[in-house]
């Protein structure tokens, strides 16, 4: 991946992260996909992991996984706020983390940026 696409990838990562957090914290988010909750979590965090891997090629996989997993955990904690009318579910965080790890492993296996 050439450096000329990196600014666009970085911007796309931050936009995707903001979108995921906002959707996770809206009291009544719109239904964009007809997927079960865990699959939505996995799709969102696998996408974020893939974008992060290419947007930040110098970052170690472990750091990307740790930061995104922490983001998933923080979302779950924030969903416990009663005013949001959302459910805090540790299994959502497990799904997030599993998707992150799988996405990073697949990118590494297929020759993506390594760190």
C-alpha positions as CSV (number, residue, x, y, z in Angstrom):
1,X,0.0,0.0,0.0
2,X,1.5,3.3,-1.0
3,X,1.8,6.3,1.2
4,X,-0.5,8.4,-1.0
5,X,-3.6,6.5,0.2
6,X,-2.6,6.6,3.9
7,X,-4.3,10.0,4.7
8,X,-7.6,8.7,3.2
9,X,-7.3,5.4,5.1
10,X,-6.6,7.3,8.3
11,X,-9.7,9.5,7.8
12,X,-11.8,6.5,6.8
13,X,-10.7,4.7,10.0
14,X,-11.6,7.7,12.3
15,X,-15.0,8.2,10.5
16,X,-15.8,4.5,10.8
17,X,-14.8,4.5,14.5
18,X,-17.0,7.6,15.2
19,X,-19.9,6.0,13.3
20,X,-19.6,2.7,15.3
21,X,-19.5,4.5,18.6
22,X,-22.4,6.8,17.8
23,X,-24.5,3.9,16.6
24,X,-23.6,1.9,19.7
25,X,-24.7,4.7,22.0
26,X,-27.8,5.9,20.3
27,X,-30.9,5.0,22.4
28,X,-32.7,3.8,19.3
29,X,-30.3,3.2,16.4
30,X,-31.6,2.7,12.9
31,X,-31.5,-0.9,11.6
32,X,-29.0,-0.7,8.8
33,X,-28.5,-4.4,8.3
34,X,-30.7,-7.4,9.1
35,X,-28.0,-9.2,11.1
36,X,-28.1,-10.5,14.6
37,X,-26.5,-8.4,17.3
38,X,-23.3,-10.3,17.6
39,X,-22.7,-10.4,13.8
40,X,-23.2,-6.6,13.7
41,X,-20.5,-6.3,16.4
42,X,-18.2,-8.6,14.6
43,X,-18.7,-6.8,11.3
44,X,-18.1,-3.4,12.8
45,X,-14.9,-4.4,14.7
46,X,-13.5,-6.5,11.9
47,X,-13.9,-3.5,9.6
48,X,-12.2,-1.2,12.2
49,X,-9.4,-3.7,12.6
50,X,-8.8,-3.9,8.9
51,X,-8.9,-0.2,8.4
52,X,-6.5,0.3,11.4
53,X,-4.1,-2.2,10.0
54,X,-3.8,-0.4,6.7
55,X,-4.1,3.1,8.0
56,X,-1.4,2.6,10.7
57,X,1.0,0.1,9.2
58,X,3.7,0.9,11.8
59,X,1.4,0.0,14.7
60,X,1.9,-3.5,16.1
61,X,-1.0,-5.9,15.7
62,X,-1.1,-6.3,19.5
63,X,-1.5,-2.5,20.0
64,X,-4.3,-2.3,17.4
65,X,-6.1,-5.3,19.0
66,X,-5.7,-3.9,22.5
67,X,-7.0,-0.4,21.6
68,X,-9.9,-1.7,19.6
69,X,-10.8,-4.3,22.2
70,X,-10.7,-1.5,24.9
71,X,-13.0,0.6,22.7
72,X,-15.5,-2.3,22.6
73,X,-15.3,-2.8,26.3
74,X,-15.8,1.0,26.9
75,X,-18.9,0.9,24.6
76,X,-20.4,-1.8,26.7
77,X,-19.7,0.1,29.9
78,X,-21.3,3.2,28.5
79,X,-24.3,1.2,27.3
80,X,-25.0,0.5,31.0
81,X,-26.1,4.2,31.4
82,X,-29.8,3.9,32.0
83,X,-30.7,7.0,29.9
84,X,-29.4,5.2,26.8
85,X,-31.8,2.4,27.1
86,X,-29.1,0.0,25.9
87,X,-27.9,-3.4,27.2
88,X,-24.4,-3.9,28.5
89,X,-23.4,-7.4,27.4
90,X,-19.9,-8.8,28.0
91,X,-20.5,-11.3,25.2
92,X,-20.7,-8.3,22.8
93,X,-17.2,-7.4,23.9
94,X,-16.1,-11.0,23.4
95,X,-17.5,-10.9,19.8
96,X,-15.8,-7.5,19.2
97,X,-12.4,-8.9,20.4
98,X,-12.8,-12.2,18.5
99,X,-13.5,-10.3,15.3
100,X,-10.5,-8.0,15.8
101,X,-8.2,-10.9,16.3
102,X,-9.5,-12.9,13.3
103,X,-9.4,-9.9,11.0
104,X,-5.8,-9.1,12.0
105,X,-4.7,-12.7,11.6
106,X,-6.3,-13.0,8.2
107,X,-4.7,-9.8,7.0
108,X,-1.3,-11.1,8.2
109,X,-1.9,-14.5,6.6
110,X,-2.7,-12.9,3.2
111,X,0.3,-10.6,3.1
112,X,-1.1,-7.3,4.6
113,X,1.1,-4.9,6.6
114,X,2.9,-6.8,9.4
115,X,3.8,-5.5,12.8
